[in-house]
Amino acid sequence: MTDGLVHPQALRGPWYRWWRPLVGLGVVVGIGVILVAAIVVVAVAAVVLELAGVVGPISLDTIDEAWFASPVGMLVNNLSLALGIPVALLATWAQRARPGLVASVTGRLRWRLVLGSAGLGAAAIVLLGFGVPLAIDAAAPGPLEGWGLDPDPAWLGLAAVVLLTTPLQAAGEEYFFRGWLSQTVGSWCRSRWLAVAVPLVVSATLFALAHGTQNGWLFADRLIFGVVASLLVWRTGGLECAIGLHVVNNLLAFGWAIASGTVDDSLLITEVSALDGAVSIGSTVVAAVVVLAWARRRRPQTEVVPPRAVASAGGPAEVVG
């Protein structure tokens, strides 16, 4: 154990001042205002073009469930959420901190942790998330219902968008919620344990609320994922395992939605049954335990080690690249 800073406290370096997090918050709000203004400009331009007869009638009704479930709609959705990466890095830079600390205490993303956690997470989620419902279905009285496949007509385009942009979408959410937001809240906490607990509660709650209208089980599912992701970040010193788990969870969910023709339901879901919620929560927790056990065996660096500690100890713990 050193006197270094854990990931949620990583911004409490020698450059830290209590007001710097407010600067980062101002950057985030400013970017949000710019994006909203850009949308308004596009909407006004569309109305002007319509009135001038340059384009046909334009209606917001065209942006419906079908549009969000189309390749273009999903591309726009994923890339919008991927903006969490540059926003988090820019806000951290504005706080006069190393942007790389958002990714991990080493100042960079450790790809072996990302890929390893993704592989183990996928295995656990497939085994529990798909295996348990199949076992329950098989044990129920009556004929086996099975899972009918009815691929979406635009399945090829959707699959391409999901494979290429879902990793960016998931990483964007992690960089923003478990990265910048958690570190900003944690920087105000002098106590290490408060710096772990308070950002965990704040980021997990806001992460769940950001998904919009949802019933109790769906909210609990997303809240637990946020809690688990924050614990992974703390215990491994970076976002890598949380990103890996988030990516495979979304890839599997969207992959099944494309194969079953339920992309619109998956994107705009507002409720799940108690059974589905419990299975999803259980799958997330088990997958996280497996990933954490594997990651800890690799002894990743979990603290921002002060320069004097590096000099006296001959360097930090093994860094998993």
Order of alpha helices (4+ residues) and beta strands (2+ residues): beta-alpha-alpha-alpha-alpha-alpha-alpha-alpha-alpha-alpha-alpha-alpha-alpha-alpha-beta-alpha
